[in-house]
Amino acid sequence: MQAQGTFTVSDWTPSDHTPPITTAASVGHATMIKTFTGGIEGRASTQFTGALNPETGAGSYVALESFEGTIGGRTGTINFLHTASTHGTDRYDEKLAIVPDSGTGELAGLTGSGSIMVDPDGTHHLILDVRLEAVPEG
């Protein structure tokens, strides 16, 4: 099954952690709150870490999200992770995956992958290709 939704960020709180090693790409960490609408409906709390070269705009990020809501009509919670890189004007080497055995409720047993697409106007879309695996009883 494929589920799609758009999301907005309602909170971006940077941390004051500074790594003890300096490179050309400065490293930062933030927490985020996202709201999803559409075929993916709910909210997520996100741990975001990125490295960005301010001179070239090149960088990479990794994020781990705790989501609660509805995906394709099924309600529960899951975790998913995503990462991508940029040369400053593009996205590449993207990966998005649901964390194994992280689902609860009707999302228990959910597995899959996905992507994040960004429209020219800045609208962010989450696209998930998921399947519901049987959850062992006991």
N, CA, C and O atoms as CSV, one atom per row, in Angstrom:
chain,resi,resn,atom,element,x,y,z
A,1,MET,N,N,0.842,-1.165,0.000
A,1,MET,CA,C,0.000,0.000,0.000
A,1,MET,C,C,0.896,1.240,0.000
A,1,MET,O,O,1.951,1.261,0.634
A,2,GLN,N,N,0.463,2.254,-0.711
A,2,GLN,CA,C,1.171,3.528,-0.672
A,2,GLN,C,C,0.284,4.555,0.019
A,2,GLN,O,O,-0.904,4.671,-0.284
A,3,ALA,N,N,0.873,5.297,0.951
A,3,ALA,CA,C,0.175,6.376,1.645
A,3,ALA,C,C,0.973,7.656,1.447
A,3,ALA,O,O,2.203,7.650,1.500
A,4,GLN,N,N,0.257,8.754,1.220
A,4,GLN,CA,C,0.913,10.043,1.005
A,4,GLN,C,C,0.263,11.116,1.861
A,4,GLN,O,O,-0.953,11.123,2.050
A,5,GLY,N,N,1.070,12.005,2.367
A,5,GLY,CA,C,0.565,13.146,3.120
A,5,GLY,C,C,1.522,14.310,2.997
A,5,GLY,O,O,2.675,14.142,2.601
A,6,THR,N,N,1.040,15.481,3.335
A,6,THR,CA,C,1.912,16.645,3.408
A,6,THR,C,C,2.193,16.919,4.878
A,6,THR,O,O,1.446,16.492,5.757
A,7,PHE,N,N,3.288,17.642,5.131
A,7,PHE,CA,C,3.571,17.983,6.521
A,7,PHE,C,C,4.143,19.383,6.639
A,7,PHE,O,O,4.763,19.917,5.719
A,8,THR,N,N,3.907,19.950,7.814
A,8,THR,CA,C,4.464,21.245,8.178
A,8,THR,C,C,5.205,21.091,9.497
A,8,THR,O,O,4.903,20.201,10.292
A,9,VAL,N,N,6.166,21.955,9.719
A,9,VAL,CA,C,6.934,21.963,10.966
A,9,VAL,C,C,6.390,23.095,11.826
A,9,VAL,O,O,6.398,24.256,11.416
A,10,SER,N,N,5.914,22.747,13.030
A,10,SER,CA,C,5.366,23.772,13.921
A,10,SER,C,C,6.359,24.180,14.998
A,10,SER,O,O,6.151,25.181,15.683
A,11,ASP,N,N,7.435,23.420,15.155
A,11,ASP,CA,C,8.439,23.777,16.153
A,11,ASP,C,C,9.801,23.280,15.681
A,11,ASP,O,O,9.934,22.137,15.243
A,12,TRP,N,N,10.789,24.125,15.768
A,12,TRP,CA,C,12.185,23.791,15.454
A,12,TRP,C,C,13.000,24.353,16.597
A,12,TRP,O,O,13.147,25.569,16.718
A,13,THR,N,N,13.539,23.468,17.450
A,13,THR,CA,C,14.289,23.912,18.618
A,13,THR,C,C,15.715,23.390,18.514
A,13,THR,O,O,15.961,22.209,18.758
A,14,PRO,N,N,16.666,24.267,18.152
A,14,PRO,CA,C,18.066,23.838,18.074
A,14,PRO,C,C,18.630,23.562,19.474
A,14,PRO,O,O,18.228,24.193,20.451
A,15,SER,N,N,19.554,22.623,19.551
A,15,SER,CA,C,20.263,22.379,20.810
A,15,SER,C,C,21.555,23.179,20.784
A,15,SER,O,O,21.973,23.678,19.739
A,16,ASP,N,N,22.173,23.294,21.939
A,16,ASP,CA,C,23.421,24.060,22.003
A,16,ASP,C,C,24.654,23.162,21.961
A,16,ASP,O,O,25.763,23.605,22.262
A,17,HIS,N,N,24.453,21.891,21.583
A,17,HIS,CA,C,25.585,20.960,21.503
A,17,HIS,C,C,26.510,21.341,20.355
A,17,HIS,O,O,26.061,21.514,19.221
A,18,THR,N,N,27.796,21.471,20.647
A,18,THR,CA,C,28.810,21.732,19.629
A,18,THR,C,C,29.821,20.594,19.670
A,18,THR,O,O,30.448,20.375,20.706
A,19,PRO,N,N,29.998,19.858,18.564
A,19,PRO,CA,C,30.965,18.760,18.564
A,19,PRO,C,C,32.376,19.282,18.845
A,19,PRO,O,O,32.696,20.418,18.494
A,20,PRO,N,N,33.223,18.456,19.478
A,20,PRO,CA,C,34.583,18.902,19.808
A,20,PRO,C,C,35.534,18.931,18.610
A,20,PRO,O,O,36.684,19.345,18.753
A,21,ILE,N,N,35.079,18.501,17.443
A,21,ILE,CA,C,35.906,18.498,16.231
A,21,ILE,C,C,35.260,19.421,15.217
A,21,ILE,O,O,34.063,19.314,14.950
A,22,THR,N,N,36.043,20.328,14.649
A,22,THR,CA,C,35.533,21.273,13.661
A,22,THR,C,C,35.907,20.800,12.257
A,22,THR,O,O,37.062,20.469,11.992
A,23,THR,N,N,34.918,20.772,11.363
A,23,THR,CA,C,35.140,20.435,9.954
A,23,THR,C,C,34.612,21.579,9.096
A,23,THR,O,O,34.130,22.577,9.632
A,24,ALA,N,N,34.694,21.454,7.792
A,24,ALA,CA,C,34.163,22.482,6.895
A,24,ALA,C,C,32.640,22.530,6.925
A,24,ALA,O,O,32.039,23.537,6.551
A,25,ALA,N,N,32.020,21.446,7.370
A,25,ALA,CA,C,30.560,21.392,7.487
A,25,ALA,C,C,30.193,21.443,8.968
A,25,ALA,O,O,30.490,20.513,9.718
A,26,SER,N,N,29.555,22.520,9.379
A,26,SER,CA,C,29.184,22.638,10.787
A,26,SER,C,C,28.048,21.665,11.105
A,26,SER,O,O,27.139,21.466,10.300
A,27,VAL,N,N,28.118,21.064,12.298
A,27,VAL,CA,C,27.149,20.063,12.735
A,27,VAL,C,C,26.209,20.686,13.759
A,27,VAL,O,O,26.637,21.384,14.678
A,28,GLY,N,N,24.929,20.421,13.581
A,28,GLY,CA,C,23.941,20.916,14.525
A,28,GLY,C,C,22.876,19.875,14.793
A,28,GLY,O,O,22.721,18.915,14.038
A,29,HIS,N,N,22.141,20.075,15.881
A,29,HIS,CA,C,21.072,19.170,16.276
A,29,HIS,C,C,19.858,20.005,16.655
A,29,HIS,O,O,19.989,21.092,17.217
A,30,ALA,N,N,18.680,19.487,16.343
A,30,ALA,CA,C,17.443,20.169,16.712
A,30,ALA,C,C,16.351,19.134,16.943
A,30,ALA,O,O,16.432,18.005,16.459
A,31,THR,N,N,15.334,19.535,17.686
A,31,THR,CA,C,14.113,18.747,17.783
A,31,THR,C,C,13.034,19.500,17.013
A,31,THR,O,O,13.032,20.729,16.947
A,32,MET,N,N,12.121,18.731,16.437
A,32,MET,CA,C,11.063,19.303,15.616
A,32,MET,C,C,9.730,18.664,15.976
A,32,MET,O,O,9.685,17.524,16.438
A,33,ILE,N,N,8.656,19.397,15.765
A,33,ILE,CA,C,7.307,18.842,15.816
A,33,ILE,C,C,6.716,19.045,14.422
A,33,ILE,O,O,6.735,20.152,13.883
A,34,LYS,N,N,6.191,17.960,13.845
A,34,LYS,CA,C,5.588,18.012,12.513
A,34,LYS,C,C,4.120,17.630,12.602
A,34,LYS,O,O,3.728,16.812,13.434
A,35,THR,N,N,3.312,18.232,11.733
A,35,THR,CA,C,1.906,17.879,11.603
A,35,THR,C,C,1.673,17.381,10.191
A,35,THR,O,O,2.055,18.038,9.222
A,36,PHE,N,N,1.036,16.201,10.071
A,36,PHE,CA,C,0.795,15.543,8.785
A,36,PHE,C,C,-0.692,15.594,8.448
A,36,PHE,O,O,-1.539,15.436,9.328
A,37,THR,N,N,-1.007,15.817,7.168
A,37,THR,CA,C,-2.384,15.776,6.691
A,37,THR,C,C,-2.435,14.985,5.390
A,37,THR,O,O,-1.438,14.873,4.676
A,38,GLY,N,N,-3.613,14.437,5.093
A,38,GLY,CA,C,-3.798,13.649,3.878
A,38,GLY,C,C,-3.932,12.177,4.224
A,38,GLY,O,O,-4.541,11.825,5.235
A,39,GLY,N,N,-3.362,11.312,3.385
A,39,GLY,CA,C,-3.394,9.873,3.621
A,39,GLY,C,C,-2.518,9.457,4.793
A,39,GLY,O,O,-2.607,8.323,5.264
A,40,ILE,N,N,-1.680,10.360,5.261
A,40,ILE,CA,C,-0.900,10.216,6.501
A,40,ILE,C,C,-1.337,11.386,7.364
A,40,ILE,O,O,-1.110,12.544,7.015
A,41,GLU,N,N,-1.967,11.081,8.496
A,41,GLU,CA,C,-2.571,12.108,9.337
A,41,GLU,C,C,-2.056,11.919,10.755
A,41,GLU,O,O,-2.154,10.826,11.314
A,42,GLY,N,N,-1.507,12.983,11.342
A,42,GLY,CA,C,-1.040,12.874,12.722
A,42,GLY,C,C,0.068,13.858,13.014
A,42,GLY,O,O,0.162,14.923,12.404
A,43,ARG,N,N,0.919,13.471,13.976
A,43,ARG,CA,C,2.038,14.337,14.343
A,43,ARG,C,C,3.256,13.489,14.633
A,43,ARG,O,O,3.156,12.290,14.896
A,44,ALA,N,N,4.409,14.134,14.579
A,44,ALA,CA,C,5.666,13.437,14.854
A,44,ALA,C,C,6.575,14.350,15.663
A,44,ALA,O,O,6.578,15.570,15.500
A,45,SER,N,N,7.335,13.723,16.532
A,45,SER,CA,C,8.428,14.383,17.241
A,45,SER,C,C,9.708,13.868,16.604
A,45,SER,O,O,9.911,12.659,16.491
A,46,THR,N,N,10.570,14.790,16.188
A,46,THR,CA,C,11.730,14.440,15.366
A,46,THR,C,C,13.027,14.871,16.021
A,46,THR,O,O,13.148,15.995,16.508
A,47,GLN,N,N,14.000,13.966,16.028
A,47,GLN,CA,C,15.382,14.287,16.399
A,47,GLN,C,C,16.146,14.455,15.098
A,47,GLN,O,O,16.211,13.521,14.299
A,48,PHE,N,N,16.720,15.615,14.871
A,48,PHE,CA,C,17.341,15.970,13.590
A,48,PHE,C,C,18.789,16.369,13.833
A,48,PHE,O,O,19.071,17.224,14.672
A,49,THR,N,N,19.717,15.742,13.090
A,49,THR,CA,C,21.125,16.115,13.138
A,49,THR,C,C,21.602,16.324,11.710
A,49,THR,O,O,21.358,15.492,10.836
A,50,GLY,N,N,22.286,17.442,11.477
A,50,GLY,CA,C,22.747,17.737,10.135
A,50,GLY,C,C,24.139,18.335,10.138
A,50,GLY,O,O,24.602,18.882,11.138
A,51,ALA,N,N,24.793,18.216,8.996
A,51,ALA,CA,C,26.097,18.838,8.774
A,51,ALA,C,C,25.988,19.621,7.476
A,51,ALA,O,O,25.582,19.076,6.450
A,52,LEU,N,N,26.354,20.912,7.521
A,52,LEU,CA,C,26.180,21.782,6.365
A,52,LEU,C,C,27.407,22.670,6.197
A,52,LEU,O,O,27.867,23.310,7.142
A,53,ASN,N,N,27.928,22.693,4.961
A,53,ASN,CA,C,29.008,23.615,4.638
A,53,ASN,C,C,28.351,24.930,4.226
A,53,ASN,O,O,27.744,24.997,3.157
A,54,PRO,N,N,28.455,25.970,5.042
A,54,PRO,CA,C,27.751,27.218,4.730
A,54,PRO,C,C,28.279,27.928,3.483
A,54,PRO,O,O,27.558,28.726,2.883
A,55,GLU,N,N,29.502,27.657,3.088
A,55,GLU,CA,C,30.066,28.297,1.886
A,55,GLU,C,C,29.515,27.703,0.592
A,55,GLU,O,O,29.292,28.428,-0.378
A,56,THR,N,N,29.292,26.379,0.574
A,56,THR,CA,C,28.839,25.719,-0.650
A,56,THR,C,C,27.373,25.315,-0.617
A,56,THR,O,O,26.776,25.083,-1.668
A,57,GLY,N,N,26.780,25.226,0.577
A,57,GLY,CA,C,25.406,24.757,0.710
A,57,GLY,C,C,25.282,23.246,0.686
A,57,GLY,O,O,24.172,22.718,0.747
A,58,ALA,N,N,26.402,22.539,0.597
A,58,ALA,CA,C,26.381,21.076,0.589
A,58,ALA,C,C,26.273,20.546,2.016
A,58,ALA,O,O,26.802,21.139,2.956
A,59,GLY,N,N,25.580,19.423,2.159
A,59,GLY,CA,C,25.464,18.828,3.480
A,59,GLY,C,C,24.638,17.566,3.473
A,59,GLY,O,O,24.180,17.099,2.430
A,60,SER,N,N,24.460,17.025,4.667
A,60,SER,CA,C,23.666,15.813,4.877
A,60,SER,C,C,22.952,15.919,6.212
A,60,SER,O,O,23.359,16.671,7.098
A,61,TYR,N,N,21.867,15.144,6.338
A,61,TYR,CA,C,21.169,15.085,7.622
A,61,TYR,C,C,20.720,13.658,7.889
A,61,TYR,O,O,20.647,12.825,6.986
A,62,VAL,N,N,20.424,13.405,9.147
A,62,VAL,CA,C,19.791,12.167,9.572
A,62,VAL,C,C,18.732,12.543,10.596
A,62,VAL,O,O,18.963,13.404,11.444
A,63,ALA,N,N,17.566,11.897,10.519
A,63,ALA,CA,C,16.478,12.208,11.437
A,63,ALA,C,C,15.786,10.919,11.877
A,63,ALA,O,O,15.664,9.964,11.111
A,64,LEU,N,N,15.339,10.922,13.132
A,64,LEU,CA,C,14.564,9.810,13.686
A,64,LEU,C,C,13.261,10.391,14.204
A,64,LEU,O,O,13.264,11.310,15.023
A,65,GLU,N,N,12.139,9.847,13.722
A,65,GLU,CA,C,10.833,10.389,14.062
A,65,GLU,C,C,10.000,9.388,14.846
A,65,GLU,O,O,10.023,8.186,14.578
A,66,SER,N,N,9.264,9.909,15.821
A,66,SER,CA,C,8.249,9.150,16.554
A,66,SER,C,C,6.904,9.713,16.096
A,66,SER,O,O,6.576,10.866,16.377
A,67,PHE,N,N,6.133,8.892,15.392
A,67,PHE,CA,C,4.885,9.318,14.766
A,67,PHE,C,C,3.701,8.700,15.481
A,67,PHE,O,O,3.740,7.530,15.860
A,68,GLU,N,N,2.634,9.493,15.669
A,68,GLU,CA,C,1.357,8.948,16.132
A,68,GLU,C,C,0.261,9.504,15.248
A,68,GLU,O,O,0.206,10.701,14.965
A,69,GLY,N,N,-0.617,8.598,14.818
A,69,GLY,CA,C,-1.695,9.034,13.942
A,69,GLY,C,C,-2.201,7.897,13.089
A,69,GLY,O,O,-2.259,6.746,13.521
A,70,THR,N,N,-2.568,8.243,11.858
A,70,THR,CA,C,-3.193,7.295,10.947
A,70,THR,C,C,-2.422,7.256,9.634
A,70,THR,O,O,-2.091,8.294,9.061
A,71,ILE,N,N,-2.144,6.046,9.170
A,71,ILE,CA,C,-1.492,5.822,7.880
A,71,ILE,C,C,-2.390,4.880,7.087
A,71,ILE,O,O,-2.617,3.740,7.492
A,72,GLY,N,N,-2.896,5.360,5.963
A,72,GLY,CA,C,-3.767,4.524,5.139
A,72,GLY,C,C,-4.973,4.005,5.890
A,72,GLY,O,O,-5.405,2.878,5.649
A,73,GLY,N,N,-5.531,4.796,6.795
A,73,GLY,CA,C,-6.716,4.397,7.549
A,73,GLY,C,C,-6.444,3.570,8.788
A,73,GLY,O,O,-7.391,3.196,9.480
A,74,ARG,N,N,-5.194,3.268,9.101
A,74,ARG,CA,C,-4.833,2.482,10.298
A,74,ARG,C,C,-4.199,3.413,11.324
A,74,ARG,O,O,-3.347,4.235,10.986
A,75,THR,N,N,-4.621,3.278,12.584
A,75,THR,CA,C,-4.191,4.185,13.645
A,75,THR,C,C,-3.216,3.506,14.592
A,75,THR,O,O,-3.377,2.336,14.936
A,76,GLY,N,N,-2.199,4.257,15.008
A,76,GLY,CA,C,-1.223,3.750,15.975
A,76,GLY,C,C,-0.002,4.645,16.002
A,76,GLY,O,O,-0.075,5.829,15.674
A,77,THR,N,N,1.116,4.070,16.396
A,77,THR,CA,C,2.390,4.794,16.436
A,77,THR,C,C,3.455,3.965,15.733
A,77,THR,O,O,3.372,2.737,15.680
A,78,ILE,N,N,4.451,4.650,15.198
A,78,ILE,CA,C,5.638,4.004,14.615
A,78,ILE,C,C,6.819,4.958,14.764
A,78,ILE,O,O,6.655,6.138,15.075
A,79,ASN,N,N,7.995,4.423,14.536
A,79,ASN,CA,C,9.195,5.240,14.351
A,79,ASN,C,C,9.645,5.063,12.913
A,79,ASN,O,O,9.513,3.981,12.342
A,80,PHE,N,N,10.175,6.124,12.330
A,80,PHE,CA,C,10.843,5.987,11.048
A,80,PHE,C,C,12.066,6.886,11.022
A,80,PHE,O,O,12.150,7.884,11.738
A,81,LEU,N,N,13.011,6.502,10.174
A,81,LEU,CA,C,14.244,7.267,10.049
A,81,LEU,C,C,14.392,7.698,8.607
A,81,LEU,O,O,13.906,7.042,7.685
A,82,HIS,N,N,15.083,8.832,8.430
A,82,HIS,CA,C,15.379,9.265,7.068
A,82,HIS,C,C,16.664,10.062,7.049
A,82,HIS,O,O,17.071,10.668,8.040
A,83,THR,N,N,17.286,10.038,5.885
A,83,THR,CA,C,18.542,10.742,5.672
A,83,THR,C,C,18.608,11.159,4.208
A,83,THR,O,O,18.021,10.511,3.342
A,84,ALA,N,N,19.320,12.235,3.943
A,84,ALA,CA,C,19.526,12.691,2.571
A,84,ALA,C,C,20.719,13.637,2.552
A,84,ALA,O,O,21.168,14.122,3.590
A,85,SER,N,N,21.215,13.886,1.359
A,85,SER,CA,C,22.312,14.826,1.157
A,85,SER,C,C,21.903,15.849,0.109
A,85,SER,O,O,20.935,15.653,-0.625
A,86,THR,N,N,22.656,16.946,0.049
A,86,THR,CA,C,22.400,17.994,-0.932
A,86,THR,C,C,23.712,18.625,-1.383
A,86,THR,O,O,24.688,18.687,-0.636
A,87,HIS,N,N,23.702,19.082,-2.611
A,87,HIS,CA,C,24.798,19.922,-3.103
A,87,HIS,C,C,24.455,21.391,-2.881
A,87,HIS,O,O,25.251,22.276,-3.194
A,88,GLY,N,N,23.266,21.643,-2.340
A,88,GLY,CA,C,22.793,22.990,-2.084
A,88,GLY,C,C,21.475,23.296,-2.749
A,88,GLY,O,O,20.718,24.140,-2.270
A,89,THR,N,N,21.184,22.614,-3.859
A,89,THR,CA,C,19.938,22.875,-4.589
A,89,THR,C,C,19.191,21.591,-4.954
A,89,THR,O,O,18.218,21.641,-5.706
A,90,ASP,N,N,19.626,20.456,-4.437
A,90,ASP,CA,C,19.028,19.177,-4.805
A,90,ASP,C,C,18.946,18.276,-3.581
A,90,ASP,O,O,19.399,18.651,-2.499
A,91,ARG,N,N,18.370,17.089,-3.747
A,91,ARG,CA,C,18.364,16.031,-2.727
A,91,ARG,C,C,18.856,14.761,-3.413
A,91,ARG,O,O,18.434,14.450,-4.526
A,92,TYR,N,N,19.748,14.027,-2.748
A,92,TYR,CA,C,20.203,12.755,-3.299
A,92,TYR,C,C,20.601,11.830,-2.159
A,92,TYR,O,O,20.659,12.247,-1.002
A,93,ASP,N,N,20.877,10.568,-2.492
A,93,ASP,CA,C,21.218,9.541,-1.503
A,93,ASP,C,C,20.200,9.479,-0.371
A,93,ASP,O,O,20.554,9.290,0.793
A,94,GLU,N,N,18.933,9.642,-0.734
A,94,GLU,CA,C,17.874,9.631,0.269
A,94,GLU,C,C,17.540,8.202,0.686
A,94,GLU,O,O,17.544,7.280,-0.129
A,95,LYS,N,N,17.251,8.045,1.977
A,95,LYS,CA,C,16.757,6.775,2.505
A,95,LYS,C,C,15.701,7.096,3.552
A,95,LYS,O,O,15.882,8.003,4.364
A,96,LEU,N,N,14.606,6.359,3.534
A,96,LEU,CA,C,13.575,6.472,4.549
A,96,LEU,C,C,13.078,5.069,4.832
A,96,LEU,O,O,12.719,4.339,3.908
A,97,ALA,N,N,13.053,4.681,6.104
A,97,ALA,CA,C,12.626,3.332,6.474
A,97,ALA,C,C,11.875,3.361,7.791
A,97,ALA,O,O,12.183,4.156,8.679
A,98,ILE,N,N,10.893,2.493,7.908
A,98,ILE,CA,C,10.196,2.313,9.177
A,98,ILE,C,C,11.080,1.451,10.073
A,98,ILE,O,O,11.619,0.434,9.634
A,99,VAL,N,N,11.225,1.863,11.327
A,99,VAL,CA,C,12.039,1.122,12.282
A,99,VAL,C,C,11.334,-0.206,12.578
A,99,VAL,O,O,10.156,-0.206,12.935
A,100,PRO,N,N,12.036,-1.334,12.435
A,100,PRO,CA,C,11.411,-2.645,12.662
A,100,PRO,C,C,10.794,-2.757,14.058
A,100,PRO,O,O,11.362,-2.285,15.042
A,101,ASP,N,N,9.625,-3.390,14.122
A,101,ASP,CA,C,8.921,-3.672,15.373
A,101,ASP,C,C,8.657,-2.436,16.224
A,101,ASP,O,O,8.613,-2.524,17.451
A,102,SER,N,N,8.482,-1.275,15.573
A,102,SER,CA,C,8.207,-0.057,16.333
A,102,SER,C,C,6.722,0.291,16.386
A,102,SER,O,O,6.336,1.202,17.119
A,103,GLY,N,N,5.886,-0.409,15.629
A,103,GLY,CA,C,4.478,-0.052,15.545
A,103,GLY,C,C,3.644,-0.508,16.725
A,103,GLY,O,O,3.924,-1.531,17.351
A,104,THR,N,N,2.601,0.281,17.018
A,104,THR,CA,C,1.607,-0.080,18.035
A,104,THR,C,C,0.224,0.055,17.419
A,104,THR,O,O,0.071,0.610,16.331
A,105,GLY,N,N,-0.775,-0.453,18.117
A,105,GLY,CA,C,-2.151,-0.371,17.635
A,105,GLY,C,C,-2.282,-1.035,16.286
A,105,GLY,O,O,-1.711,-2.102,16.061
A,106,GLU,N,N,-3.031,-0.415,15.378
A,106,GLU,CA,C,-3.234,-0.966,14.042
A,106,GLU,C,C,-1.998,-0.833,13.161
A,106,GLU,O,O,-1.977,-1.354,12.046
A,107,LEU,N,N,-0.958,-0.134,13.652
A,107,LEU,CA,C,0.301,-0.024,12.902
A,107,LEU,C,C,1.333,-1.043,13.375
A,107,LEU,O,O,2.452,-1.063,12.862
A,108,ALA,N,N,0.982,-1.885,14.338
A,108,ALA,CA,C,1.886,-2.954,14.764
A,108,ALA,C,C,2.148,-3.869,13.572
A,108,ALA,O,O,1.214,-4.279,12.883
A,109,GLY,N,N,3.412,-4.187,13.330
A,109,GLY,CA,C,3.786,-5.032,12.207
A,109,GLY,C,C,3.994,-4.272,10.911
A,109,GLY,O,O,4.291,-4.884,9.884
A,110,LEU,N,N,3.846,-2.937,10.930
A,110,LEU,CA,C,4.041,-2.147,9.718
A,110,LEU,C,C,5.519,-2.132,9.340
A,110,LEU,O,O,6.381,-1.876,10.181
A,111,THR,N,N,5.799,-2.406,8.081
A,111,THR,CA,C,7.159,-2.341,7.557
A,111,THR,C,C,7.125,-1.535,6.270
A,111,THR,O,O,6.064,-1.333,5.680
A,112,GLY,N,N,8.287,-1.078,5.841
A,112,GLY,CA,C,8.319,-0.388,4.568
A,112,GLY,C,C,9.361,0.701,4.489
A,112,GLY,O,O,10.222,0.855,5.355
A,113,SER,N,N,9.244,1.448,3.412
A,113,SER,CA,C,10.203,2.514,3.118
A,113,SER,C,C,9.422,3.677,2.535
A,113,SER,O,O,8.195,3.635,2.445
A,114,GLY,N,N,10.145,4.712,2.140
A,114,GLY,CA,C,9.455,5.857,1.576
A,114,GLY,C,C,10.403,6.933,1.118
A,114,GLY,O,O,11.598,6.703,0.930
A,115,SER,N,N,9.842,8.123,0.942
A,115,SER,CA,C,10.637,9.262,0.508
A,115,SER,C,C,9.951,10.551,0.943
A,115,SER,O,O,8.770,10.573,1.291
A,116,ILE,N,N,10.730,11.615,0.911
A,116,ILE,CA,C,10.223,12.954,1.160
A,116,ILE,C,C,10.458,13.753,-0.113
A,116,ILE,O,O,11.576,13.805,-0.627
A,117,MET,N,N,9.408,14.367,-0.613
A,117,MET,CA,C,9.489,15.209,-1.813
A,117,MET,C,C,9.178,16.640,-1.400
A,117,MET,O,O,8.309,16.883,-0.563
A,118,VAL,N,N,9.895,17.582,-1.998
A,118,VAL,CA,C,9.677,18.997,-1.705
A,118,VAL,C,C,9.321,19.719,-3.001
A,118,VAL,O,O,10.100,19.718,-3.954
A,119,ASP,N,N,8.146,20.331,-3.031
A,119,ASP,CA,C,7.705,21.104,-4.194
A,119,ASP,C,C,8.497,22.407,-4.298
A,119,ASP,O,O,9.076,22.857,-3.308
A,120,PRO,N,N,8.529,23.012,-5.474
A,120,PRO,CA,C,9.211,24.308,-5.632
A,120,PRO,C,C,8.701,25.380,-4.665
A,120,PRO,O,O,9.449,26.280,-4.283
A,121,ASP,N,N,7.415,25.282,-4.267
A,121,ASP,CA,C,6.869,26.273,-3.331
A,121,ASP,C,C,7.181,25.947,-1.874
A,121,ASP,O,O,6.764,26.672,-0.971
A,122,GLY,N,N,7.926,24.836,-1.637
A,122,GLY,CA,C,8.320,24.466,-0.281
A,122,GLY,C,C,7.406,23.476,0.405
A,122,GLY,O,O,7.688,23.075,1.534
A,123,THR,N,N,6.316,23.062,-0.234
A,123,THR,CA,C,5.429,22.057,0.351
A,123,THR,C,C,6.171,20.732,0.454
A,123,THR,O,O,6.763,20.267,-0.520
A,124,HIS,N,N,6.139,20.118,1.650
A,124,HIS,CA,C,6.815,18.849,1.899
A,124,HIS,C,C,5.801,17.708,1.883
A,124,HIS,O,O,4.735,17.804,2.491
A,125,HIS,N,N,6.144,16.630,1.183
A,125,HIS,CA,C,5.296,15.445,1.076
A,125,HIS,C,C,6.044,14.236,1.643
A,125,HIS,O,O,7.227,14.036,1.367
A,126,LEU,N,N,5.336,13.440,2.435
A,126,LEU,CA,C,5.859,12.156,2.889
A,126,LEU,C,C,5.122,11.083,2.101
A,126,LEU,O,O,3.892,11.047,2.089
A,127,ILE,N,N,5.877,10.213,1.444
A,127,ILE,CA,C,5.317,9.119,0.654
A,127,ILE,C,C,5.838,7.821,1.259
A,127,ILE,O,O,7.047,7.596,1.311
A,128,LEU,N,N,4.928,6.969,1.715
A,128,LEU,CA,C,5.313,5.697,2.323
A,128,LEU,C,C,4.805,4.540,1.487
A,128,LEU,O,O,3.642,4.519,1.083
A,129,ASP,N,N,5.680,3.575,1.227
A,129,ASP,CA,C,5.317,2.298,0.623
A,129,ASP,C,C,5.410,1.282,1.744
A,129,ASP,O,O,6.507,0.890,2.143
A,130,VAL,N,N,4.267,0.856,2.255
A,130,VAL,CA,C,4.235,0.041,3.468
A,130,VAL,C,C,3.433,-1.232,3.273
A,130,VAL,O,O,2.622,-1.348,2.354
A,131,ARG,N,N,3.677,-2.167,4.145
A,131,ARG,CA,C,2.898,-3.403,4.209
A,131,ARG,C,C,2.736,-3.764,5.678
A,131,ARG,O,O,3.569,-3.423,6.517
A,132,LEU,N,N,1.661,-4.450,5.962
A,132,LEU,CA,C,1.387,-4.873,7.330
A,132,LEU,C,C,1.725,-6.344,7.448
A,132,LEU,O,O,1.067,-7.195,6.850
A,133,GLU,N,N,2.748,-6.633,8.218
A,133,GLU,CA,C,3.179,-8.006,8.458
A,133,GLU,C,C,2.359,-8.573,9.624
A,133,GLU,O,O,1.915,-7.828,10.498
A,134,ALA,N,N,2.167,-9.869,9.629
A,134,ALA,CA,C,1.478,-10.503,10.749
A,134,ALA,C,C,2.310,-10.348,12.014
A,134,ALA,O,O,3.523,-10.561,12.002
A,135,VAL,N,N,1.651,-9.976,13.104
A,135,VAL,CA,C,2.335,-9.816,14.382
A,135,VAL,C,C,2.145,-11.098,15.177
A,135,VAL,O,O,1.009,-11.500,15.427
A,136,PRO,N,N,3.248,-11.758,15.587
A,136,PRO,CA,C,3.103,-12.998,16.366
A,136,PRO,C,C,2.392,-12.762,17.674
A,136,PRO,O,O,2.640,-11.758,18.342
A,137,GLU,N,N,1.520,-13.660,18.048
A,137,GLU,CA,C,0.817,-13.537,19.334
A,137,GLU,C,C,1.723,-14.041,20.445
A,137,GLU,O,O,2.577,-14.905,20.248
A,138,GLY,N,N,1.503,-13.470,21.612
A,138,GLY,CA,C,2.215,-14.018,22.750
A,138,GLY,C,C,3.045,-13.056,23.393
A,138,GLY,O,O,3.712,-13.375,24.377
